[in-house]
């Protein structure tokens, strides 16, 4: 894990922006194209349907890797500064991060668990419904903001070389929670490899262009009944 954290922190802001912004949009574009192709296939083409289904699984895995990079960046930045300067004990971050990983794992295996209970112990499926609501609430509303707040404190420490507090790291916390695409702009405080700000702006402009194209494709596909 230490080597992974070092690798993430050594990424230039440009590379991180490509991984976290451009790459996911390309993956979404492939997913859209594959989904449209799957819906338009006629019956009897089982081999093609299987190939596209496998490709959709690959796309899902690629998107999961991007999400994993995002979460590991929050962990790497938090643990990269002196713990005393964070202003709060790191042990609570480790606990929150571990529970958040459990939340992610639970949602990954939820469908398999539900199918198993439906076939074998149908009377207990309500347990999954109840626990999922609770786990999702804790994961998204409690654990994720805590993780972002720790990373925000680390950003403040790196930027100002002084101890972080709740007040001076609140702005960074809100950005990480609600605008996670801002992460590449904070990478310059951790990475020895620098990127010109104009380069990042161009990457974001490219991302906006890809997003616009995706919206147009989705709109046309919806009109034609392909989505």
Backbone torsions as a table, in degrees:
resi	resn	phi	psi	omega
1	UNK	NA	-34.5	-179.9
2	UNK	-63.9	-40.9	179.6
3	UNK	-65.8	-38.8	178.5
4	UNK	-63.6	-42.6	179.4
5	UNK	-62.6	-42.9	178.7
6	UNK	-62.5	-41.0	179.2
7	UNK	-62.4	-44.3	-179.1
8	UNK	-62.9	-43.9	-177.1
9	UNK	-71.3	-21.1	179.0
10	UNK	-87.5	-7.8	176.6
11	UNK	-64.6	138.9	175.2
12	UNK	-72.4	155.4	176.4
13	UNK	-54.8	-33.1	178.8
14	UNK	-63.6	-49.4	-179.6
15	UNK	-64.2	-40.7	-179.8
16	UNK	-63.9	-38.8	178.2
17	UNK	-64.6	-39.0	178.6
18	UNK	-65.0	-43.9	-178.8
19	UNK	-67.1	-41.1	-172.4
20	UNK	-91.5	-19.1	-175.0
21	UNK	-119.3	-57.2	-176.7
22	UNK	-68.9	-48.3	-177.0
23	UNK	-58.5	-47.2	177.7
24	UNK	-59.8	-37.4	179.0
25	UNK	-65.4	-38.6	176.9
26	UNK	-65.3	-40.9	178.0
27	UNK	-62.7	-42.3	178.1
28	UNK	-63.3	-37.4	178.3
29	UNK	-62.9	-45.4	177.3
30	UNK	-62.4	-40.2	179.5
31	UNK	-62.4	-41.4	179.1
32	UNK	-64.0	-45.1	-179.6
33	UNK	-63.5	-44.0	-179.4
34	UNK	-66.2	-39.3	179.3
35	UNK	-63.8	-43.4	178.1
36	UNK	-63.0	-42.4	-179.9
37	UNK	-63.1	-40.9	-179.1
38	UNK	-64.4	-38.9	-179.8
39	UNK	-71.6	-29.4	-176.3
40	UNK	-87.8	-8.6	-180.0
41	UNK	-69.2	139.2	178.9
42	UNK	-83.2	161.9	178.6
43	UNK	-65.8	146.1	179.2
44	UNK	102.5	-15.2	179.2
45	UNK	-95.2	59.7	-174.3
46	UNK	-64.5	-37.2	-179.1
47	UNK	-63.1	-42.8	179.0
48	UNK	-67.2	-38.9	178.4
49	UNK	-62.6	-40.7	179.2
50	UNK	-64.7	-42.0	179.6
51	UNK	-62.2	-46.9	-179.4
52	UNK	-65.2	-37.8	178.0
53	UNK	-62.6	-41.1	177.6
54	UNK	-64.5	-41.9	178.7
55	UNK	-62.9	-36.5	177.5
56	UNK	-64.7	-37.3	176.7
57	UNK	-64.9	-41.6	177.5
58	UNK	-61.4	-42.9	178.2
59	UNK	-60.4	-42.6	178.2
60	UNK	-60.9	-41.8	179.2
61	UNK	-63.6	-42.5	179.5
62	UNK	-62.6	-41.8	178.7
63	UNK	-65.8	-37.0	177.8
64	UNK	-64.2	-36.0	178.2
65	UNK	-64.9	-38.9	176.8
66	UNK	-62.9	-45.2	178.8
67	UNK	-62.5	-38.8	178.9
68	UNK	-64.4	-40.0	177.2
69	UNK	-61.2	-41.5	178.7
70	UNK	-59.5	-49.1	-178.4
71	UNK	-67.5	-40.6	-179.3
72	UNK	-69.1	-27.2	175.2
73	UNK	-64.2	-41.7	178.2
74	UNK	-61.0	-40.9	179.1
75	UNK	-68.2	-45.6	-176.7
76	UNK	-62.7	-42.5	-179.2
77	UNK	-66.7	-39.5	-179.2
78	UNK	-62.6	-43.8	-175.3
79	UNK	-85.3	0.2	-177.8
80	UNK	-87.2	-10.1	-178.7
81	UNK	-109.2	165.6	177.2
82	UNK	-62.3	129.3	-175.3
83	UNK	-61.2	-32.6	-178.3
84	UNK	-66.6	-28.4	-178.2
85	UNK	-78.3	-15.0	178.9
86	UNK	-68.4	-26.3	176.6
87	UNK	88.9	-12.9	177.5
88	UNK	-139.1	153.0	-176.5
89	UNK	-60.7	135.7	-179.7
90	UNK	-70.6	-22.7	-177.8
91	UNK	-59.0	-33.1	178.8
92	UNK	-69.5	-31.9	175.3
93	UNK	-66.3	-44.3	-179.3
94	UNK	-61.6	-41.1	178.5
95	UNK	-64.6	-47.3	-179.4
96	UNK	-62.4	-41.1	-179.0
97	UNK	-66.5	-42.1	177.9
98	UNK	-62.3	-43.1	178.2
99	UNK	-67.2	-34.2	178.7
100	UNK	-67.3	-37.9	175.8
101	UNK	-63.5	-37.9	176.0
102	UNK	-63.3	-40.4	177.3
103	UNK	-59.6	-43.0	179.0
104	UNK	-66.3	-45.0	-179.8
105	UNK	-62.7	-41.2	179.9
106	UNK	-59.3	-44.0	-179.7
107	UNK	-69.8	-28.5	177.9
108	UNK	-68.8	-37.9	-175.8
109	UNK	-98.3	3.8	-174.9
110	UNK	-58.8	-47.7	-177.0
111	UNK	-61.2	-40.7	179.2
112	UNK	-65.7	-41.5	178.1
113	UNK	-64.5	-40.9	-179.3
114	UNK	-65.3	-42.0	178.5
115	UNK	-63.0	-40.7	179.8
116	UNK	-63.3	-46.8	-179.7
117	UNK	-67.1	-36.1	-179.7
118	UNK	-63.9	-35.6	-178.0
119	UNK	-83.4	-30.7	-173.0
120	UNK	-110.8	-40.8	-175.5
121	UNK	-135.0	68.0	-173.2
122	UNK	-60.8	-27.8	-178.4
123	UNK	-69.9	-13.2	-175.5
124	UNK	-107.5	9.7	179.4
125	UNK	-64.8	-25.1	179.4
126	UNK	-63.0	-26.2	178.8
127	UNK	-63.1	-41.3	178.7
128	UNK	-65.3	-43.1	178.6
129	UNK	-57.3	-47.8	-176.3
130	UNK	-66.5	-46.7	-177.9
131	UNK	-68.0	-33.9	-179.5
132	UNK	-64.5	-43.4	178.9
133	UNK	-60.7	-43.5	-179.2
134	UNK	-67.1	-46.8	-178.3
135	UNK	-64.3	-41.4	178.9
136	UNK	-64.8	-39.3	178.6
137	UNK	-63.4	-48.5	-179.1
138	UNK	-64.4	-41.6	-177.8
139	UNK	-64.5	-47.0	-174.8
140	UNK	-84.9	-38.6	-173.4
141	UNK	-91.2	-25.0	-176.2
142	UNK	-112.2	-59.5	-171.8
143	UNK	-68.6	-46.9	-178.2
144	UNK	-61.4	-45.8	175.4
145	UNK	-60.0	-35.1	178.1
146	UNK	-63.4	-46.3	179.2
147	UNK	-60.9	-44.2	178.8
148	UNK	-63.2	-37.7	-178.8
149	UNK	-66.2	-40.0	176.7
150	UNK	-62.3	-44.5	178.6
151	UNK	-64.4	-37.4	177.9
152	UNK	-62.1	-40.2	177.1
153	UNK	-62.7	-39.5	178.3
154	UNK	-64.6	-38.6	177.6
155	UNK	-61.4	-45.0	179.9
156	UNK	-62.8	-42.4	180.0
157	UNK	-61.2	-46.0	-178.9
158	UNK	-66.8	-38.7	-176.6
159	UNK	-73.3	-41.6	-172.6
160	UNK	-108.8	-7.3	-179.4
161	UNK	53.9	43.4	177.2
162	UNK	-146.4	167.9	-176.4
163	UNK	-65.8	142.6	179.7
164	UNK	-89.9	148.6	173.9
165	UNK	-131.1	172.8	179.2
166	UNK	-62.3	-40.9	-175.3
167	UNK	-69.6	-49.7	-174.2
168	UNK	-74.8	-9.1	178.0
169	UNK	-110.5	3.4	-177.3
170	UNK	-63.6	-42.0	-178.9
171	UNK	-61.4	-44.5	178.6
172	UNK	-64.7	-37.1	178.5
173	UNK	-60.3	-47.0	-179.4
174	UNK	-64.0	-38.0	178.2
175	UNK	-64.8	-43.1	-179.2
176	UNK	-67.2	-35.3	-178.4
177	UNK	-74.3	-49.8	-170.6
178	UNK	-99.1	-22.8	179.8
179	UNK	-131.5	67.3	-177.1
180	UNK	-64.2	-17.0	177.6
181	UNK	-68.7	-6.0	176.8
182	UNK	-80.6	-6.6	-175.9
183	UNK	-53.7	-45.3	-179.6
184	UNK	-56.1	-29.1	178.9
185	UNK	-69.7	-23.9	179.1
186	UNK	-88.4	-13.1	-176.9
187	UNK	-63.5	-26.4	-178.2
188	UNK	-62.7	-21.5	179.4
189	UNK	-80.3	-13.4	-176.3
190	UNK	-116.8	-30.3	-173.9
191	UNK	-90.9	138.5	174.6
192	UNK	-75.2	-14.3	-179.9
193	UNK	-96.2	115.2	-174.4
194	UNK	-94.2	158.6	177.9
195	UNK	-135.9	136.2	178.1
196	UNK	-63.9	138.6	-176.5
197	UNK	-58.8	-36.6	-180.0
198	UNK	-61.9	-31.1	178.5
199	UNK	-64.8	-43.0	177.5
200	UNK	-62.8	-40.5	179.7
201	UNK	-61.7	-40.4	178.6
202	UNK	-64.4	-38.6	178.9
203	UNK	-64.6	-42.0	178.4
204	UNK	-66.5	-36.0	177.1
205	UNK	-65.6	-40.4	176.4
206	UNK	-63.0	-41.8	178.5
207	UNK	-61.3	-40.2	178.4
208	UNK	-63.8	-38.6	177.8
209	UNK	-64.8	-43.3	178.2
210	UNK	-63.8	-41.5	179.8
211	UNK	-63.2	-41.9	177.8
212	UNK	-61.1	-42.7	178.4
213	UNK	-62.8	-40.3	178.6
214	UNK	-63.3	-41.6	178.8
215	UNK	-62.4	-41.7	179.4
216	UNK	-63.9	-45.3	179.8
217	UNK	-61.5	-45.2	179.8
218	UNK	-63.1	-39.0	179.5
219	UNK	-64.1	-45.2	179.6
220	UNK	-65.4	-41.6	180.0
221	UNK	-64.3	-37.2	179.3
222	UNK	-66.3	-41.9	178.3
223	UNK	-61.4	-40.0	-178.2
224	UNK	-82.7	-0.5	177.7
225	UNK	78.4	18.1	-179.6
226	UNK	-86.3	-15.2	179.0
227	UNK	-117.5	NA	NA
